[in-house]
Amino acid sequence: MASAQSSGGGTELGQFLRARRTQTRPDQVGLTVGPGLRRTPGLRREELATLAGMSIDYYVRMERGKETRPSPAVLDALARALHLDDAEHQHLRELAARAARYAPEPPPPPSRTVRPHLKLVLEALRPSPAYIISRSMDLLAWNPGGLALYAGLADWPATQRNLARYFFLHPTARTLFPDWDELVRGCVARLRSLAGTAPDAPDLTQLVGELLLKSPDFAKLWERYDVVGRKRIQKTFHHPQVGVLTLSGQSMNLEGTPGQRLGVYTAEPGTPDHDAMLLLDAIALEPAGHRDMKPEQQPHSQP
């Protein structure tokens, strides 16, 4: 099972290269495979080294985390050989840059305090479900619909409300999302991309470590080391309280609060989806709230 920790920047770079190599079929890169069973899934190390125009010894050192200063030309050659897309190519560059300047002391995590005016923004967006999440997908603040949209999430203590944890560990998540398989692939890809350049960040290592232990589905996707996930503009929810509704989603980085993102869902007025969204806002048992309230200040569900 993969670990959420990394012993150095070169290790993470090697893990990414190994994952991409083993998931690239020879026919995808123009190689002809002879008869007989191949022991190695995907490309062999020597095949990738040849395609990228480098020695096998040099590539092996990279994959084992012992070569931490590959040149831009080497990275570009590997990206071409593996047919990486633009986002994967950029992730490879970021991993290499981190490997070259790796320091064992992790940087402090971003602020998790939501500024007061952003809580007013969430309230102003009603009845559209909206929330603010951290880089590790902790729910930091929400309006009533933003919490109620994820059915059952309000049953968890505010400090445990995390969308990745919800997708993999809450029993309602698989029935709430008809495209759950695609949704969680994108979720893991986002966390993998972030952890690749900040593998020792406490907020990420704690979450990833928990999910690796508790969810075989998460562990399997984590091993793949995908860093690009397909993100749909529209998302359908099979909600147990308001029925099926399809909403348009938008997320954006918040200025002045690195690592925090605003997520909001909308529907065209006059449509059944909009009516369901209005109903969700009206019946939400828990009002607007935020994670940094003191326990006695946390809003409680009404019986």
C-alpha positions, 0 to 999 in steps of 0.5 A: 500500500502506498504511503502518504509520507515521502522521505524526500523530493526525489522519492515523490518524483520517482513514484510519479514516473513509476506510476506513469510508466507502469500504466503506459502500454507499449502500443500507446507509444509505438512499440511492438510487443513480441509473443509471450507474457510480459512480467512488467505492466506497462513499459519496462524501464529500459524501454522508457529510457530508450524512448526518452533518449537517456541511459537506463542507469540514469533513469533507474536513479530517477525512479529510485529517488537518487537523481534529484536534479534532472534537466528541463530537457530530460523532463521534457523528453520523459513527458513526450515518451510517456505522452503526458498531457499539459497538466501532468507535464507541469506536475512533473516539472513541479516535482523535479523543482521540489526534489532539487530544493527539498527541505525536511521541514514542511511549510506551515499549513494555510490559514483555516480561518474564514474571514467574516465577509466571506461568511456574508457571501455564503449567506447572500448566495442562498438558496444556491448551495455554497461552501468554503473548503480548505486545500485538503477538502475540509469544509470550513464554512457553509450555508444551509444548502451547501451542507444539506446537499451532501446528505448525511454530512451534517451528522458528522461533527464539524471538525470531521466534515471533509468532502474526500472523507465523505465521498469514500467513508459515508454510506450515503455518498455512493447513492447520492452520486450516480457517477461516484466512480468518476467523482472519486477519481477526480477527488484522488487526482486532486489530492495526489497532485497537491501531496506531490508537491507538499507530501509532508504537510500535516493536513494532507498526510493525516487525511490521506493516511486515514483514507489509505487505512479505511478505504480500499477504493481510495488506496487503489486510486492512490496507487495509480498516481493520477494527477488530472481528473475530469471535472464536470460543470453539471453534477447530478444528485440523487438526494434522499430528501428532495429527489433528483436534481442536476446543478451547475457547479463552480469553484474558485480560489479566494483572494487573500486566503491561499488554499481556500476555495469557494464552491457554489451550485446553481440552477435555472430559475423556474426549472424543477432543479431550481425548485428542488434547490429551494426546497433543500434550502428551506428544509436544511436542518442545520443553519449556516455555520463554520468550522472554527466556531467553539463547540458550544457555538456549533449549530445543532440539528433540530429534532 
